[in-house]
Amino acid sequence: MPAGQGDEQPERRPEDPFGEAGDDSLEGEASIVVDPSKLYRLEFDGAARGNAKAVGRRSGCGAVLLEDSTNIEVGRTCVRLGSITNNAAEYKAVIYGLEAAKRIGVRRIKVQGDSNLVVQQVNGVWRVKEPSLMPLHRAVMEVKSHFDQFVIRHVYREHNKTADAIANHSLDVGGWAGLRAVQETDCTPGGAGGGRPASQTEGRMTILDWSAGRPMEGLKANQEDDASGQRKGRLAAQAAARAPTKQRRHQLSSSVMTMMYPA
């Protein structure tokens, strides 16, 4: 028998383009099945904490892939990055998401995120002037050429909370390589879940809430909303406390003017 014949060959897996996604394998992608004729939506976001020049600065990125017409989640990617800018993290979220979508056979894709800079630069509206972003921009332009249909658009942050929660999850807990499917409690047609996954949580992130017909907001986003509401409440209380003081000052001022200039 010729040398090597009959020996089991190791499975070749796509390599991490940046070497940042850790040692996790991409085996989970083998179980994800997509319809190449359907349009899928990739929502992306990047996150960075700490001063850009400070030691210990952290950044990460996340993306979620959904079937566009039904909003059913296909999978998500979550990668902890090094000490890079938020704009670079946004670009890498697009790259990791597109690479994963390409590997599982998606042919038509709509990309959206709250980074207007990335969207406008990929669309060719704005020039890429920052040298550190140039190779990332080229990487996006290269991978998008593999799709039969590609569009990228800007959305506001409130419409990008799932991707935001995933990106922050990479900073708090860590990430993984490739695209991972959400563990669904009941996704069988006609089952208890009506063919849709029930709401559940994974780490800090709330995954899905099909009773509301939309992905639930990330816990971090909820915490930010709560904090914003508390700040507004404190400001309103301070304004109310100052109101009598302002009224008293006005009365004193009127009294002084009356004494100086009697009628």
QUINORGI-V178023 format. One record per pair of residues at least 12 apart in sequence whose ideal C-beta (glycine too) atoms are under 10 Angstrom apart, sorted by the first residue. I is the first residue (numbers start at 1). J is the second residue. Records with the same first field share a line. If there is no record, write none. Layout:
# QUINORGI-V178023
I=J / J
This chain:
# QUINORGI-V178023
11=25 / 26 / 27 / 30
13=25 / 26 / 27 / 29 / 30 / 103 / 177 / 178
14=26 / 29 / 99 / 100 / 102 / 103 / 177 / 178
15=177
16=79 / 96 / 99 / 177 / 178
17=92 / 95 / 96 / 99 / 139 / 143
18=79 / 81 / 82 / 92 / 95 / 96 / 136 / 139
19=82
20=59 / 60 / 61 / 79 / 80 / 81 / 82 / 84 / 92 / 96 / 170 / 175 / 177
21=77 / 78 / 79 / 80 / 81 / 96 / 170 / 175 / 176 / 177 / 178
22=79 / 80 / 174 / 175 / 176 / 177
23=176 / 177
24=174 / 175 / 176 / 177 / 178 / 180
25=176 / 177 / 178
26=100 / 103 / 104 / 176 / 177 / 178 / 179 / 180
27=177 / 178
28=75 / 176 / 177 / 178 / 179 / 180 / 181
29=75 / 77 / 100 / 103 / 104 / 105 / 177 / 178 / 179 / 180 / 181
30=103 / 104 / 178
31=75 / 104 / 180 / 181
32=65 / 74 / 75 / 100 / 103 / 104 / 105 / 106 / 178 / 179 / 180 / 181
33=74 / 104 / 105 / 181
34=65 / 67 / 74 / 75 / 101 / 104 / 105 / 106 / 107
35=67 / 105 / 106 / 107 / 108
36=104 / 105 / 106 / 107 / 108 / 148
37=107 / 108 / 148
38=67 / 68 / 69 / 70 / 106 / 107 / 108
39=67 / 68 / 69 / 106 / 107 / 108 / 109 / 110 / 149 / 151
40=65 / 66 / 67 / 68 / 69 / 74 / 101 / 104 / 106 / 107 / 108 / 109 / 110 / 111 / 147 / 149
41=64 / 65 / 66 / 67 / 68 / 69 / 71 / 73 / 74 / 101 / 109 / 110 / 111 / 112 / 151
42=63 / 64 / 65 / 66 / 68 / 74 / 77 / 93 / 94 / 96 / 97 / 98 / 100 / 101 / 106 / 109 / 110 / 111 / 112 / 113 / 152 / 163
43=62 / 63 / 64 / 65 / 66 / 73 / 76 / 93 / 97 / 110 / 111 / 112 / 113 / 114 / 155 / 159 / 160 / 161 / 162 / 163 / 164 / 166 / 215
44=61 / 62 / 63 / 64 / 65 / 77 / 89 / 90 / 91 / 92 / 93 / 94 / 95 / 96 / 97 / 98 / 111 / 112 / 113 / 114 / 115 / 118 / 152 / 160 / 163 / 164 / 166 / 167
45=60 / 61 / 62 / 63 / 64 / 86 / 89 / 90 / 93 / 94 / 97 / 113 / 114 / 115 / 157 / 160 / 161 / 162 / 163 / 164 / 165 / 166 / 167 / 168 / 218
46=59 / 60 / 61 / 62 / 63 / 79 / 81 / 84 / 85 / 86 / 87 / 88 / 89 / 90 / 91 / 92 / 93 / 94 / 113 / 114 / 115 / 118 / 163 / 164 / 167 / 170
47=59 / 60 / 61 / 62 / 80 / 81 / 86 / 89 / 90 / 93 / 163 / 164 / 165 / 166 / 167 / 168 / 169 / 170 / 171 / 172 / 220
48=60 / 61 / 81 / 83 / 84 / 85 / 86 / 87 / 88 / 89 / 90 / 167 / 171
49=86 / 168 / 171 / 172
50=83 / 171
52=83 / 84 / 85 / 86
53=83
54=83
55=83
56=83
57=82 / 83 / 84 / 85
58=80 / 81 / 82 / 83 / 84 / 89 / 170 / 171 / 172
59=79 / 80 / 81 / 82 / 83 / 84 / 85 / 86 / 88 / 89 / 90 / 92 / 167 / 170 / 171
60=78 / 79 / 80 / 81 / 82 / 84 / 89 / 92 / 93 / 166 / 167 / 168 / 169 / 170 / 171 / 172 / 173 / 174 / 175
61=77 / 78 / 79 / 80 / 81 / 84 / 86 / 88 / 89 / 90 / 91 / 92 / 93 / 94 / 95 / 96 / 97 / 163 / 166 / 167 / 170 / 171 / 175
62=76 / 77 / 78 / 79 / 80 / 89 / 93 / 96 / 97 / 162 / 163 / 164 / 165 / 166 / 167 / 168 / 169 / 170 / 171 / 175 / 205 / 218
63=75 / 76 / 77 / 78 / 79 / 92 / 93 / 94 / 95 / 96 / 97 / 98 / 99 / 100 / 101 / 111 / 113 / 162 / 163 / 166 / 167 / 179
64=76 / 77 / 78 / 97 / 160 / 162 / 163 / 165 / 166 / 179 / 182 / 207 / 215
65=77 / 97 / 98 / 100 / 101 / 104 / 106 / 109 / 179 / 181
66=110 / 162 / 215
67=106
68=108 / 109 / 110
70=195 / 196
71=196 / 208 / 210 / 213 / 214 / 215
72=182 / 184 / 187 / 195 / 196 / 197 / 208 / 210
73=162 / 181 / 182 / 184 / 197 / 207 / 208 / 215
74=100 / 101 / 104 / 106 / 179 / 181 / 182
75=97 / 100 / 101 / 104 / 178 / 179 / 180 / 181 / 182
76=97 / 100 / 162 / 163 / 165 / 166 / 169 / 176 / 179 / 180 / 181 / 182 / 202 / 205 / 207
77=93 / 95 / 96 / 97 / 98 / 99 / 100 / 101 / 166 / 170 / 175 / 176 / 177 / 178 / 179 / 180
78=93 / 96 / 163 / 165 / 166 / 167 / 168 / 169 / 170 / 171 / 173 / 174 / 175 / 176 / 177 / 179 / 180 / 203 / 205
79=92 / 93 / 95 / 96 / 97 / 166 / 167 / 170 / 174 / 175 / 176 / 177 / 178
80=167 / 169 / 170 / 171 / 172 / 173 / 174 / 175 / 176
81=93 / 96 / 167 / 170 / 171 / 175
84=132 / 136
85=130 / 132 / 133
86=115 / 117 / 167
87=115 / 117 / 118 / 121 / 130 / 132 / 133 / 136
88=118 / 130 / 132 / 133 / 135 / 136
89=115 / 136 / 167 / 170 / 171
90=113 / 114 / 115 / 116 / 117 / 118 / 119 / 133 / 136 / 167
91=115 / 117 / 118 / 121 / 122 / 128 / 132 / 133 / 135 / 136 / 137 / 139 / 140
92=136 / 139 / 140
93=111 / 113 / 115 / 118 / 163 / 166 / 167 / 170
94=111 / 113 / 115 / 118 / 119 / 122 / 136 / 137 / 139 / 140 / 143 / 144 / 152
95=136 / 137 / 139 / 140 / 142 / 143 / 144
96=143 / 175 / 177 / 178 / 179
97=109 / 111 / 113 / 143 / 163 / 179
98=111 / 139 / 140 / 142 / 143 / 144 / 146 / 147 / 150 / 152
99=139 / 143 / 146 / 178 / 179
100=177 / 178 / 179 / 180
101=143 / 146 / 147 / 179
102=143 / 144 / 146 / 147
103=178 / 179
104=178 / 179
106=146 / 147 / 148 / 149
107=146 / 147 / 148 / 149 / 150
108=147 / 148 / 149 / 150 / 151
109=144 / 146 / 147 / 148 / 149 / 150 / 151 / 152
110=149 / 150 / 151 / 152 / 153
111=140 / 144 / 147 / 150 / 151 / 152 / 153
112=151 / 152 / 153 / 154 / 155 / 159 / 160 / 163
113=152 / 153 / 154 / 155 / 157 / 159 / 160 / 163 / 164
114=154 / 155 / 156 / 157 / 158 / 159 / 160 / 161 / 163 / 164
115=154 / 155 / 157 / 160
116=154 / 155 / 156
117=130 / 133 / 154
118=133 / 136 / 137 / 140 / 152 / 154
119=152 / 153 / 154 / 155
120=152 / 154
121=133 / 134 / 136 / 137 / 140 / 141 / 152
122=137 / 140 / 141 / 144 / 150 / 152
123=151 / 152 / 153 / 154
124=141
140=152
157=221 / 224
158=217 / 221 / 225
159=214
160=218 / 221
161=205 / 206 / 214 / 215 / 216 / 217 / 218 / 219 / 220 / 221 / 222 / 224 / 225
162=205 / 206 / 207 / 208 / 214 / 215 / 216 / 217 / 218 / 221
163=215 / 218
164=205 / 217 / 218 / 220 / 221 / 224
165=202 / 203 / 204 / 205 / 206 / 207 / 215 / 216 / 217 / 218 / 219 / 220 / 221 / 222
166=202 / 203 / 204 / 205 / 218
167=218 / 220
168=204 / 205 / 218 / 219 / 220 / 221
169=202 / 203 / 204 / 205 / 218 / 219 / 220
171=220
172=203 / 204 / 205 / 220
173=202 / 203 / 204 / 205
174=203
180=202
182=197 / 200 / 202 / 207 / 208
183=197 / 200 / 202 / 207
184=196 / 197 / 198 / 200 / 207 / 208
185=197 / 198 / 199 / 200 / 208
186=198
193=210
194=210 / 211
195=210
196=208 / 210 / 211 / 213
197=209 / 210
198=210 / 211
199=211 / 212 / 215 / 216
200=216
201=216 / 219
203=219
204=218 / 219 / 220 / 223
205=217 / 218 / 219 / 220 / 221
206=218 / 219 / 221 / 222
